[in-house]
């Protein structure tokens, strides 16, 4: 999928339509569920001696397409915002 590097969009901070620069952001390395109950339980059960028990299953395979995370940066106020959720696409380029 090809997308232009600049687009005219509504800026919620300026409250008007302005030119926006499109930025593709790589997925964050931080685990978003790091403090979830299941993650805390996994950490507790796998530490020390012995096997991992129910947590020894190999992780799931990667999906064939990854979600694209797009951010729009307003040229006037220089603030970034996201419009909608990411979408799955095999090939993505800004032109």
C-alpha positions, 0 to 999 in steps of 0.5 A: 500500500502506498500513502502520501507523506503529507495529508490534510487532516483535522487536528484536534489540538488546533481544532481546524484542518491543517497539513499533517506529516504521516509517520510510521512508528515501529511496534514498541518493545515493552510488553503491554501486559507486563503487570497483568495477573497472568504475567505475574503468575507466570513469573512467580511459577517459573522462578526457582528450580523445576520446570515451567509447568503450564507455561512451557508451551512455545509462543504462537507463530507470527501472523503473516501481516503486521499491523501498521501504526500511523501517527499524524503530526500537525505542521502548525502545532507539531503535536502527534495524534492517531486516527483510528486503529492500525490496519494489517498490510503486507507492504507499506510505503510512504511516497 
